[in-house]
Amino acid sequence: MKLHQVLRNVGNFRSVFDFGGRDVAHWFPGHMAKGLKQMRATLRSVDCIIEIHDHIPFSGRNPVFQETLDVRPHVLILNKMDLTDLSNKQGILKKLEKSGVKNVLFTDCLKQQDDNIKKLVPVVVEMIESRPRFNKDEDTNYCLMLIGVPNVGKSSLINALRRTYLKKGRASRVGGEPGITKAVLTKIQVCQRPVVHLFDTPGVLPPKIESVETGMKLALCGTILDHLVGEDIIADYLLYSLNRLGKFSYVEKYDLQEPSDNIQHVLKRIAVKLKKTQRVKAITGVGNITVTIPNYTAAAYDFIRAFRKGELGRVMLD
């Protein structure tokens, strides 16, 4: 499709997303009080906090962490940058700096080598040494705490650090679903010179999501299990977001004639292309018959998974 045809259609897209009166409180679990309590109790032995996030560097961060961050050196890692539109990188950094976040690294922790991973330990050591450590001034061993909402790449970061500094393999299981890291405060060595240990923590969601839209962004990034929100609503929000941002690569990927704002139409095309169908019984005037229809849930799942794998282009949701 020619560019002018796509642009002509943009005016027909939704300017706002209808959440249908949904209540975000029904989607998200509690703020995992046990984890937070143990994290706070361990702070005395922590020299620096590493916070990790991804496509949503502003609205998706847990505000509960901020109380802790103010009393320790803090580095924010924005991960999965291979999937993220960084055309406004300077704007992102300026906005973060206004909120008090000055040390930011952009990473892709699944790469075998990432230059920003190599920078992390020197940056952290410099930050720690520039501030008093009280009774630990003579101690050249450092202890970090890794925090973040679920499924932003905490385990991938640990493995990348060990790969870079220790030349060792996995210490932490990586999974595509939130909740893989169950243990609270597992201590893992990630560097030998200097000796650096890191407390891995389970993903902790805010006690209250500030808006339904923030909740939907978190769901789209895989922060909670899809079925708790519903693959259909997540897929519809994804379509809305792609159209709003002018990201139309889904048209070619799924053999659509043109961009569409109708999620049922898009999912039907995806189901047809991928041969995802289901047989259901239908009641007719002549009795029950079995018909084959598109499997919209399976199509929605493929659409969402394609976004998370970067197959629909680089996207920054905030």
N, C-alpha and C positions, 0 to 999 in steps of 0.2 A: 504494500500500500504506500502511495506517495505521501510525503510529509504534509502537504497542504490539505490532503483528505483527512489525515489524522487530526491536524489542528482544527479543522472544521467541526470535528466531532467533540472536541474537548468541551465546548460550551454546553453540550448535552449531558455531561457527567454530573453526578451529585456534588454539591458544594459542601454538604454536611452529611454525616452518617447517622441514620436513624437507629438508635439503640433499643427502640421499642419499649422503653420504660424498664429495661433490665437493671437489676441491682447487683453491682459488682461484689457485694458482700457474699452473695450466693456462690461465687466462683472460686474465691481464694481461701485457702486454709488460714488458720491463725498465724500470729507472727513468730511462732516457734519459740516460746518464752524460755524453754529449757536451754536451747542453744545460746540465746542472747545472754542469759544469766551466767553461763559458763564462760562465754567469751569475755564478759566484763570482769569476771573473777581472775582471768588469766592475764589481764592487761599489765599487771605489775612487771611481768617478765618479758613484755613485748617492747621492742625498740622502735618499730615502724609498722604502720598499717598499709597493706596493699589492697586497694579496692579495685575490683574488676567489673567491667560492664561491657555492653556491646552496641547494638543499633540505636539504643535510646539513652544517650548519655545524660539527659536532663530529667525527663519525667519518670524514668524507670528506676532511679536510684532510691535506696531505702533511707528515708530521712532519720530513722532511728539511729543509723550509724553515725550521723553527724555529731551527736553528743559525744561520741567516743573519739571521732577524728580530730576534734579541736584540742585534744590533750596529747596527741602523738604525731610525729612526722607522718605524712600521708602522701602516697602516690596513687593516682588513678590510672588504671590501665583500661584502654578502650580496645577490646579484643574483636576478633572476627572482621578485621578491617578489609580482608579480601572480599567481603560481602557487602561492604558499606560504601556509600557515595561520600567521598571526602572532598568534593569540589568546594565546600565551604569550611575547610579545615581551620583556617584562621579565625573565622567567626565562631566556631565551636570552642576554640581555645580561649577567645576573649570572653565569651559568655561564662565559661567555667571559671576563669580567673576572677570575674566579678562576684561569683558565688564563693570565692575563697580557695578554689582548687588551682594551684600553680604548677604542680608537677604532674604532667600527663604524658603517657607513652601510648602510641598506637601500635598494636601488635596483631600478628596472625599466628597464634600459638601452635597451629597444626603444621606449619612449615618446618622443614628439617632445620633450616637456619633462618633466624630472624635477627637483624641487626639491633632492633630495639630490645630484644630479650638480652642481648649482650650488654646493653647499657644499664639494665635494671639494677644489678648489684652495685656497680660503681656509684650510680645516682643515690641509691639507698644509703650506702656507707657514708657518702659525703653529707647527706642530710642528717644522719644520726650523729656524726662527729661534730657537726656544727652546733649541736645543742647539748646542754649538760645531761649526763646520764646518772648523776647522783652516785649511788654506791657501785655503779658498773663502769666507771671511767676507765679503769685499767683493763677491763675485760674486752678482748678483741673478738670474742664470739658474738654474733648478732642473732636476734630472734625476731621474726616477722610474723604478722597475722594476716592471712588472706581472707577477705570478706567479699560478699556480693549476693545478689539475688540468685535464685536457682538457674542453672543451665546457661551461664554466660562464659564458661570455659575455665573455671578454677582448676579442675584436674588437668586440663590441657596445659595450663600455664605451669603448674608444678612439673609436669613431665618435660616441658620445653626447657625449664631452668635446669633440671637434672641432665638433660641431653647436652645443654650448652656448657655447663660448668663442671659436671662430674663425668661426662661421657658415659652416662648410664641410661638404662631404659626406664620404663614406666614404674612409678611408685604409686600412681593413683589411677583408678579405673575411670575411663572416659565413656560417657554414654550420651545418647541423643535425647534422653528424656530427663526431666528434672527429678531431683531426689536421689541421684546415684550415690552421692557422698552422704552417708547416714551417720557415720561416727562424728562425734563432736570433738574438735580440737585434737586431731591426729597430728603428731609432730614429725616432720619429715626434713631430712637434710637435703639442701639444694645446692650448696657450694662448699668447697674445701678451703680455698684461699681467697678471702677469709672464710672462716667457718660460719655458715649461715644456715639456720634452721627456720622452718616455716610451719606455723600452725594452720592446717587445713580445716575449714569449717563447713558445715552444711549450708546450703543456700537459705537465706532468711528473707522472707517477704515482709513488707511493712505491715504494722498492725491494722492500718487502714489505707486502702488505695485511694488516692486523692480524687480520681474521677473514673467514670466508666471507660473513657477513651484511653487513659493511662493503663487501665486494666487490660483493655483489648490489645494495646501495643505489647504488653508483657506476655499476653497469651500468644500473640503472633510470633514472638521470638522464642516460644517454647518454654517459658518460665514455669508453667504448670501443665498438667496433663490435658491434652486437647479435649477429651470427652467431657471434662468438667465445665467447659465453656460451650462446646459444640463445634464440630468441624465446619458445619454449614455457616455459622455466624463468623467464625475466624476467616474462612475463605471469602466471604462477602466483604469483610473489612479489608482483607488483603487486596481484593479487586478495587475497592474504593481508593485505597492508598496508592496503588500503582497508577491508576488513572489520574489521581490528583497530582502526582509527582511527574506525570508525563513519561512513565516507564511502560512501554508497550511491547516489550519483547515476548510477552505471553501470547500475542496474536500469532506470531510466526511459529512459536514452539508448539502450539496446539491447533495450528491450521485454521484459525478463525479468518473470516473475510475482513474484519475490521475490529478496532477496539469496541468493547461493549461495557455497559454499566449494569447489565442484567446477569446476576450470578447464576441463575438457573440456565440461561442460554450458554454461558461459558462452561459450566459444569457438564452440560449435555454434550458439548463439543469435545471436552476432555474425555468423557466416558466413551464416546464413539471412537475417538482416535486410539485410546488405550485398550479398547475392547473390554471395558469394565461394565458388565451388565449383571442383572439379577433376574431370576424367574420368580414371579409372584402369581398368586391365584386371584382371578377377578370374577366377580359375580355378574352374569349377563342374563338377558331374558331367556336364553336357551340353556342356562345352567352355569356351573363353574368351569372356567377355562384358565389355562396357565399362559401368561404372556411374559415376554422378555422386555424389560425396561432398563434405562440407564441407571447405574449404581452411583447416585449423586454423592453419597458419603465417601466412597472410594475415590471418586474424582476430586472431591474437596481435599482429601488427605494428600493426594498426589500434588495438587496445586500448592498447598501449604509447604509440603516437603521440598518442592522445587524452589520455593522462595528461600527456605532455610539453607539450601545447598548453594545458593547464588546463581541458580539457573534462570532466574527472571531479572537479572541485572543487579547492579549495586544500588542499595537503597539505604537512606538514612531516615528513620521514621520520625525523629524529633525535628 
